[in-house]
Amino acid sequence: MTKPLFEVVPYSHQSLIKLLTAGARTAPESWERRIHGIYFKEYFGFLETKTVVAENNYVDQHFLDDYTAYYVGCFHGYDRMCRRLHFFDIKFSPEEFTGFIENRRGKLSEERLQKAYLGFVVVKPLPTTLLGRTCLKTYAGPERHYPITKTYKANLFGISLSVDTIAFQEQDTVTAACATSALWSALHCTGETFHHEIPSPHQITSAAKRGSGSLSRIFPNKGLTFPEMAQAVRAVGLEPLVLGGGKDQYTLSSTLYAYLNAKIPVVLGLELFEFGGKSVGWHAVTLTGFRLPDSRPRSVSRNGFKLRADRINKIYAHDDQVGPFARMSFMKGKKKGLPSFHLSTSFGGVGTHYAVGENMLVPLDNNIRIPFATILDTVIQFDRMLRDWANLTPSAKKLGEFEWDIFLSSVNDFKSDIFKSSTTTPSVRKNILFRNLPKFVWRAKARIGKKLVLELIFDSTDIEQGRLLLSIVEFDQSISAKIRQLTAFIFADPQVAAHMAELRAGPIFEHFRA
């Protein structure tokens, strides 16, 4: 029986399951019980989905690469054509959609369909791992932040549609395991940021295994190690920055915030546990966003340093075992046997497992050489000296109230912010906007309450022993005057002045000495 070119179906969870499993060797009720089925029921409910348009003969380039590399050689004949499901938050009938396609007047228009568009899901013609390239609108909310989204375009029978998101797909256990799927989503982000081609899951796995020395066959793929993931990142021309600290809330939240704000994803390696302590194995997810409540920040450790990223209490991850933008909450180990810090996860079912972060992998342009930790140490040192001065000098009390916002940024975004600022002087604007700067810079913004008072700009391309400070933007002259008062006091003592030259924060004080 020939499939129709398209179907227009009123959305319900049951109709979605039917569209996903039609033609697959998976019973609808079986897929509905899977975590993906449960997750998508909530997700499409949150998006208030009303209508689905099924494009029944769709060629997906990334699946086609996997198909020609592996599935075409199977004795059982797998179809190379996919189905693409488009989702809208308005109701319309098959007749109304057909009439619009045929240029008959009606209530539908390209503008209205775009406004109502929620994104698409590519359904792969495989037995159980059905979810191919999935591009869906993000959860909304003022405290939810998704810095690394990009615009995906879809052409539906000539209708131009787009959605801002990051592509997700389920591992198929043949050409891709969880690490491959995580890298695939991550490289969708960096492809936009660093202008490289986006490889298919098969190409990622092949590049990762090339030269790894593994004695086992590459396909079917049972997973990648972190060194193999790093090799796959190098294959697209980027450098992998591999970091520890995933078990620590402060390190995890501050690191992901620092890089995500530059539209650079972070792949997090996790160890999954059943409640009760039994390890069920290693897993990888791509961090795609965070929830940052507008509440009073906590002081880091015991030193009083305040970092905006320390407010984060949830992260959003493309978890191929759950779905896109899956929520993972920061949890404290209040029950016996639980680690002091861990992450909630829907893996295996809500409330059945928890995760402990291990390593983080950040795919970077090879000219971004200075890591976040170096900039953080520099700012902490500067802030500590300001707070010490504030404790000794009542008139400088405000210098002890800084909250720091530290992140990597493209120079274009930095200059755009300066151009839009209404509090910078003409001379400062000219100095920055006309100045040649590295393509990426580290930014450290100091605020008192919601007021921006100071911004430090650091070179991301230098060596760690270099003079990293590029510029300081002073937004509040009264605060700058107090820092200059402290600087004069410091440099009045020759021995202290000589010691300052050896400190990371030394160049910052030298700026205020001039």
N, C-alpha and C positions, 0 to 999 in steps of 0.2 A: 504494500500500500504506500503510495507516494505521500510524503509529508507535505502539509501546506507550507507556503513560504513564510507565513507568520501566523501567530495567534494573539488575540487580545483577550485577556482574562482578568476578571475582577480579583483583586488580591485577597487571599486568605492563606493561612499557614498550610492548609490542606492542598490548595491549588499550587502553592510554591513547591511542596514536596512532590506533587505529581509531575510538575514541569521539570524538576531536577532529576527525577528517577525514570522518566519515560525513556524506554529503550535500553536502560541499564540493567545489569543482572543483580539488582539490589531491590528488595521489597521496600515500598514506600514506608511502611511502618517501622522497618529496621533502620532506615536512614533518619526517620523522625526521632528515634530514641538516641541517636548519636549526639555528642556534644555540639557538633556543628548545627544539627537540626534545632536543638534547644536554644542555642545562641542566636541563630538567625530569626527564630520566632520573636525573641525579645528585640533584636536589632531592627527588624522591619516594622515591628509595632511602635518602637520609639520614633522611627522616621515617618510614622503615620502613612504607610504605603496604601495606595488605593487601587492601582492598576499595574498589570504586568504585560509587556509586549514581548513575545517570544520570537526571536529571529532564528528560524529553524535550520538554515544552511549557512553556517558562518565559518569562515576560515580564520583561525587564530594562529598567527605566525609563530609564537613560542611553542604552542602544542605541535604545530606542523614540524618544527625542528626536532622535537622529541619523537614524533611519529616516524619520521624518515630515519632517525638514528636507531630506533629500537622497535617500535610497535609494528612497523611494516614487515619485520622479519618473523613475527609470530605466526604459528600455523593457524591459530584462530584469527579470522579476519576482523581487525578493529577498523572502525570508520575513521576517516581523517577529518570529517566535517564535525564541527562543534555546534552547539546551540548557544545563543547569547540572549539572556533575559534582561530587559530594560525595565526599570521601576520608576513609577511616578506617584506623586501624592495628590493627584486629582483623578476623578472618575471620568472615563469615556468608554464608549461601546466600540465593538468591531466595525460597525457601520460608520460611526463618526470618524474613526481612524482611516478607514478605507476612503471615505469621502474626502478627507483632507489630502491624502496621497493623490487622489484623482483630481485635485484642484477644485472640488465643489465647496461652496461656502458652508461654513458651520462654525461651531464655537471654538474649534481647535485652531491654533496658529503655531508657528515655529517658536515665537516668543513665549507663548503660554506653556508649551511643552518643555522648553528649556528651564523656565522658572520652576516647573514642577518636577524636574528631572532629579532622581536620587542616585543614578548610577546604573551599573550593569554587572552581571555575573556571567562568565563564560562557563558553560557546562561541558566537560570533557566526556567523550564517548567511552568511558572506562567502567569496569564493573562496580567499584565502590568509591574510589577517590575521584569524585566528580567535579570538585570546585577548581576550575582553572582561573585565569586572570579575573580578579574581582576588584572592581573600582566603585566603591560606595561612599556616599556622603558621610562625613564624620558626625559623631555625636555633637550636639550643640551645647552651649552653656558658657557663661562669662568666665568661669574658673578653669575651663578645659582649654588647653593650648596644644595645637598641632603645627609646629613651626615648619615641618618638612614636606607639607603637602605640595603637590603640583597639579597642573591642569591636564586632565586626560580627555581627549576628544573622541566622540563616537558619531559615526554617520549611519543613521537608520533610514534606509531607502531615500537618501537625499536630504534628510532632516539633520541639521547640524546640532549636536548636543555636546555638553561638556560637564565635567564634575571635578572638583578640587579634592584630591585624596592621595593616597599612596596604594599602589597595586598590591594585592594579596593573592596567594593561592595555596591550596592544600598540597602537601607532599603526596606524590603518587607511589612512593616506596620502590619505584623502578629506576627512574631517571633522577629522582629527588627524594632525599630524606629531610628531616626538620632543618638541619643546618643549611642545606641547599636552598630551601624555601625562604629561610630567613635572609640569606645572602641575596637571593633574587629580589626580594622587596627592598633591601638596603641599597642594592645597585640601581634600582629604579630611581632612588633619591639622588645618588651621587652622579648618575648619568646626566641629570638636569644641572647639578651644581658644578661638576667638573668636566662635562661635555665628553663623555665616552659612550661607546655603544653598550646597549644593555643585553647581556647574554641570556640565552634560554637556560632553564634548569639543567638540561643535558650538557650544555657548554660549560656551565659552572662546575658541575661534578667532574667532567673530563679535565678541566684546568686544575682543579683541586688535587686530583689523584695523579696528575702528571709529575713524575719525578719524586713521588712520595715514598717509593720503595715498598709499597704494599704488595703482598704476595697474593691477595685475593683479587677476584675480578672486579672491574669497576661497576658494571651493571649486571644484575640489579644492585642498586646502591643501598647500603645499610647504614650510611652515616658518614660524617666527616669529623676529623679531629680539628682542634684549633689551628695547628700548623697547616693543615690542608686548607682550612678556610682562609688563612692568611695568603696561601699560594694562589687561591682563586681571586683574591683582591688584587694581587700583583699582576695577574693575567690581564686585567683591564687597564693597567697603567697607574694604579694607585698604590700607596704604601699603607700596610696595616699597622695601626697602633694597638698593641695588645696590652691591656691593663688588668691588674687585679683590683681588689676592693669591692667586688660585687656583694660581699657579705655585710658590708658596712653601709648603713643608710645614708650617712652624710656624703661619703665618697661616691656612691651610686647616684644620688639625686643631683649633686653638684656637677658631676662629670656629664651626665646625660643632658642637663640643662645647658651646659657650656657649649656642647657640640650641636645639639639639636637646633639651637637658635641660629646657627650658621647653615642650616639646612643640610646637616651632615648626620646620618643616622648612627645609632649605636646598636651593635648586635650583642645581646647579653646571653652568656652561657649559664645555664641553671642546672642544679641538681634537684630532681623532684622526689618528694617523700610522701608516703601515705601518713595520715595522722596515726601516730603510734611509733613512727620513727623509721620504718622500712624504706630504704632507697629503691626507687623504681627506675632510676637511670638518669642519663644526661639529656638535656634539651636545649634548644637555642631559639630565641625569639628576637624580632627586630623592634626596638623601642621607637615609637612613632609619636608620642605625646606625653603630656603630664597634666595633673590637676594641681593647681597652685591657688589655694584659698587666700583671700585677702584678709589674713589675720596676722596677729603679731608674730613676728619671726622668733624662733627659739635661738638661744645663744649656743654656738657650737662648742662642744666640749666644756671646758671650764674657763676658757680665756676671754669670753665675752664678745668674740668676733661674730658679727651678724651677717649672714649670707641669705640673699633672697631665695635661692634655690632650696634652702633648708625648710621652706614652707611646704614643699611638695609632699603630698600624702598618698597619691596614686599615680601610677604610670599606665600608659596605654601601649599595647604591644601587638604586632602582627604575630599571632601564635597559630601556626598551621594546624594545631590540634584543636583549636577553639574557633577562631575567626579573626576578622580585622578589628583593630583598635580594642582588643580584649582588655578589660580592666584587671589590674593587679594592684592590690592595696598594700601599703606598708603596715606590717603587723609586728607587735611586740610579743615576745614569748612569755605569756602569763601562766600558761599551763606547764606542768612538769614534763620535761623531755623535749620541749620546743626551743629552738634557738632564740637568742635575745632579739634578733631581727630576722624576719623572713617575709615572703611575699605570698599573698593569697593568689590562687589560680583556679580556673575552671577546668583544668586538665583532669579527665576522668570523671568529672561531675562536680558541681558546686559544693565546696565544703569537704571534699574527699581527699584532697592533696594540698600540700604547700610546697613552695619553692625556695631554695636558698641560692642567691646569686654567687657566681664564681668569677669568671673572667669577662671582660668587655673587649670588643673589637671595634675599632673606629677606622673606617676606610678614608684615607686622607690623600690629598694632593701632595706630591713629594716635596713641595716647597713649604708646606706647613710643618715646621720642625720643632717649634717650641710647644711642649705639652701644657695642658691646663694646670697641672700641679705646680709648675714653675711660676706661673702668673699668680696662682692662689697664694703660694708662699710669699711672694713679693708683696702682695696687697695686705696679707695678714701682718707682715712685719711693719709696714707703714702704718696700718691701723692701730697696732699695739702701741707704737710710739706716740700716736696722737692721743690715745686714751690715757696713757701714762701722764702726758702733759695736761690733759683735761682734769685729771684727778689732783694735780698739783696747783692748777691755776683755775680758780672759780670762773673767771671771765671766759675761759676756753671750754666750758662745760659741753657745748654742742659738738665739739670734736670727738666726744665719746659716744655719740648717738648715731653714727653712720651705719646704714645698712647697705651692703655691697651687692651689686648685680654684675656678675663676671661671666663673659661669654665671648666666643669667637664670632667674628662678623666679616662679611665681605666689605671691602673699602667703599664700594658703591652704596651699600646700606648705611655705612657710617656717614658718608658725605651727604646722603639724602636726609639723614636725621639732623645734621648740622644746618643744612639749607632750610629745613622746615622750622628750626628752632627760633623762637621769638626772644630768647634771653641771651643770645650770643652777640658780642659787639661786632661792628663792621670789620675791625682789624683782625679779630679771631676768625671770622667767617672767611675772609680773604686768605689768611694764612693757611687754613685747612683746605678750603675748596680748590685753591690753585696749586696745592702741594702734591708732588708725586709720593705715593705711599704704596706699600705692598698690597697685593691683591686681597689678602686676608690679614686682619689685625685683631689683636685681643683688646677687648674693651672692659674696663672696670668702672662702673658708675656708682657714685656715692650719693645716697639720699638720706635726708632727715625727714621722717614721715614720708610724704609723697613728693616732697620737693627735691629736685635734682640740684645738687650743689657743686659737683666735681666729676670729671671723667678723665681717667688715665688711659692712654692709648699705647699699646705695646706692639713691637714687631713680632710677627709669627714666623719669620723666615731666618732669623739670626741663629747664632750658636748660643748655648745656654750661658756661656761665660761672657757673652757680649753685652753691650749697653742696650737693653731691650726697649727702654722708654722712648717713644717717638714724640709724644705730645701730651699736654695737659690742657683740658678745656675747663676754664673756671666760670661757673654759672652764678656763684654767689660771692661777691667781693668781700663781704664781712667775714665769711668762713676762710677765704684765701688770706685775709689779713691776719687771722689768728694762726694759720699755719706758718706764715712768714715770721710771726713773732717767735714761734717755737724754733724755726730754722735759725734765726739769729742767735737764739740761746745755745743751740747745739754747736754751731760753728764758732762760737766765741771761745771755746776751749779747743786748742790745737790738737790735743790727743784724741778728743772725741771726734773732731773733724776728720782726722786721719783714719779713724776706725770707720766712719761713715762711708768712706770711699770703698770699703771692702764689702759693704752690705748690699743686698739686692735693692733695698729701698733707697739707697744713697742717691741715685740720679733723680728721684722724685723730689727729695729735699733740696738738691742742687738747683732744680727749676725754681723753687720758691726763694732761693738765696739770691738769684739774679736780680 
